[in-house]
């Protein structure tokens, strides 16, 4: 961007950088940075040192490394799979009675017989 003073002066620049990991993951950052108004030719001559200074002193290297590391440890989506066909399933695998029902059934019958005897005695004594 040119300064208002002179069209060949630089007062701010937009610096952008992409970091790429060997795995193919990458991260990008850019920012507009104000600089003391400098002649474009002078700025270009010292641009490499300026860029290295910004990347190191403002923590850009560390930020981009952190972004890539976060991408590497991010959860991956579950693999695609075919949903089971619940409509064709037989629930219970064909059992008609559960084991607990078989054990409880005789106990209930005995209790019912005892209650019947008690009712008969109560009826007989009430007449």
Secondary structure, 3 states (H helix, E strand, C coil): CECCCCCCEEEEEEEEEEEECCCCCEEEEEEEEEEEEEEHHHHHHCHHHHHHHHHHHCCHHHHHHHHHHHHHHCCCCCCCCCCCCHHHCCCCCCCCCCHHHHHHHHHHHHHHHHHHHHHHHHHHHHC
